[in-house]
């Protein structure tokens, strides 16, 4: 499994917007400059995130984007699944049912299912708030009062 630039940039966009602390709207032009990402690419990603209800947008000179929920209410898994699609390690695990004709006799199915569960559990364990805390820790050191580790 490999996360594409779309998924990585979606996390960076959401983190950048979350870092504003909910004070007003954050322009994509400013995010693009801080994150060194094309405004055009960010527009596509922000559109997907807005359509899914994760971002709220406003037009005009003071417009931009803001989160629709507090940072702790966004799992990194939901953001990645929105931008990347299903993160199944093999095609037969994509979707709610396994339609593989070999699934009843497949000796590797349990292995792939276990890997899929571990990946999903891991990415769902972390939130945007966790990334904000990590950003603070990396910028200002452990004395910044970010709390415990996961």
C-alpha positions as CSV (number, residue, x, y, z in Angstrom):
1,X,0.0,0.0,0.0
2,X,1.3,3.4,-0.9
3,X,-0.4,6.7,-0.1
4,X,-0.5,9.0,-3.1
5,X,0.4,12.7,-3.1
6,X,-3.4,13.4,-3.0
7,X,-3.7,11.7,0.4
8,X,-0.6,13.2,1.8
9,X,-1.5,16.7,0.6
10,X,-5.1,16.3,2.0
11,X,-3.6,15.6,5.4
12,X,-1.3,18.7,5.1
13,X,-4.2,20.9,3.9
14,X,-6.4,19.7,6.8
15,X,-3.6,20.2,9.3
16,X,-2.8,23.7,8.0
17,X,-6.5,24.7,8.3
18,X,-6.7,23.1,11.7
19,X,-3.7,25.1,12.9
20,X,-5.6,28.3,12.3
21,X,-7.6,27.4,15.4
22,X,-10.9,28.0,13.8
23,X,-10.4,31.8,13.6
24,X,-11.7,32.7,10.3
25,X,-11.2,31.2,6.9
26,X,-7.8,30.0,5.5
27,X,-7.1,30.8,1.9
28,X,-5.8,28.1,-0.4
29,X,-3.2,30.6,-1.7
30,X,-1.8,30.9,1.8
31,X,-1.9,27.1,2.4
32,X,-0.2,26.6,-1.0
33,X,2.6,29.0,-0.1
34,X,3.2,27.4,3.4
35,X,3.0,23.9,2.2
36,X,4.7,24.4,-1.2
37,X,1.8,22.7,-3.1
38,X,0.1,24.0,-6.2
39,X,-3.1,26.0,-5.7
40,X,-4.7,24.1,-8.5
41,X,-4.0,20.8,-6.9
42,X,-5.2,22.1,-3.5
43,X,-8.4,23.3,-5.1
44,X,-9.2,19.7,-6.3
45,X,-8.5,18.3,-2.9
46,X,-10.4,21.0,-1.0
47,X,-13.3,20.4,-3.3
48,X,-13.5,16.7,-2.4
49,X,-13.1,17.5,1.3
50,X,-15.8,20.2,1.1
51,X,-18.2,17.9,-0.7
52,X,-17.7,15.3,2.0
53,X,-18.5,17.9,4.7
54,X,-15.0,18.0,6.2
55,X,-14.4,21.6,5.1
56,X,-16.6,24.6,4.9
57,X,-15.8,27.2,2.2
58,X,-16.5,30.9,1.9
59,X,-16.0,33.1,-1.1
60,X,-14.7,36.7,-1.3
61,X,-11.7,38.6,0.0
62,X,-11.9,37.1,3.5
63,X,-12.9,33.7,2.1
64,X,-11.2,30.4,2.2
65,X,-11.7,27.2,4.1
66,X,-12.3,26.1,7.7
67,X,-13.0,22.8,9.5
68,X,-16.6,21.8,10.1
69,X,-15.7,20.0,13.3
70,X,-13.0,20.2,16.0
71,X,-9.6,18.7,15.0
72,X,-10.1,15.8,17.5
73,X,-13.2,14.8,15.6
74,X,-11.3,13.9,12.3
75,X,-9.6,10.6,12.1
76,X,-6.7,10.5,9.7
77,X,-8.3,7.3,8.4
78,X,-11.4,9.0,7.2
79,X,-9.4,11.7,5.4
80,X,-7.2,9.1,3.8
81,X,-10.0,6.8,2.7
82,X,-11.8,9.8,1.2
83,X,-8.9,10.8,-0.9
84,X,-7.3,7.4,-1.5
85,X,-10.4,5.2,-1.7
86,X,-10.3,1.8,0.0
87,X,-6.9,1.0,1.5
88,X,-7.3,-2.8,1.1
89,X,-3.9,-4.4,0.4
90,X,-5.5,-6.8,-2.2
91,X,-8.4,-6.4,-4.6
92,X,-10.5,-9.2,-3.1
93,X,-10.9,-7.2,0.2
94,X,-12.2,-4.1,-1.5
95,X,-15.9,-3.6,-0.8
96,X,-18.2,-5.2,1.7
97,X,-18.1,-8.7,0.1
98,X,-15.3,-10.8,-1.1
99,X,-16.2,-12.0,-4.6
100,X,-13.0,-14.0,-5.2
101,X,-13.8,-17.6,-6.3
102,X,-10.8,-18.8,-4.2
103,X,-11.7,-17.1,-0.9
104,X,-12.9,-20.3,0.8
105,X,-9.6,-22.1,0.0
106,X,-7.2,-19.1,-0.1
107,X,-4.3,-19.7,2.4
108,X,-3.3,-16.0,2.3
109,X,-6.7,-14.4,2.9
110,X,-6.4,-14.4,6.7
111,X,-2.9,-12.7,6.3
112,X,-4.3,-10.0,4.0
113,X,-7.4,-9.5,6.2
114,X,-5.2,-9.1,9.2
115,X,-2.9,-6.6,7.5
116,X,-6.0,-4.6,6.4
117,X,-7.4,-4.6,9.9
118,X,-4.0,-3.4,11.4
119,X,-3.7,-0.6,8.8
120,X,-7.3,0.6,9.4
121,X,-6.9,0.4,13.2
122,X,-3.7,2.4,13.0
123,X,-4.9,5.2,10.8
124,X,-8.2,5.5,12.7
125,X,-6.3,5.8,16.0
126,X,-4.9,9.2,15.1
127,X,-6.7,12.5,14.7
128,X,-5.9,16.0,13.3
129,X,-5.5,17.0,16.9
130,X,-2.7,14.5,17.3
131,X,-1.0,15.9,14.2
132,X,-1.4,19.4,15.6
133,X,0.2,18.3,18.9
134,X,3.1,16.6,17.0
135,X,3.6,19.8,14.9
136,X,3.8,21.8,18.1
137,X,6.3,19.3,19.6
138,X,8.5,19.4,16.6
139,X,8.5,23.2,16.3
140,X,8.8,24.1,20.0
141,X,10.2,20.9,21.6
142,X,8.8,18.6,24.3
143,X,8.3,21.4,26.8
144,X,5.4,22.8,24.8
145,X,2.9,20.8,26.9
146,X,1.4,18.6,24.2
147,X,0.5,15.8,26.5
148,X,1.1,12.1,26.2
149,X,2.1,9.8,23.3
150,X,-0.2,7.4,21.6
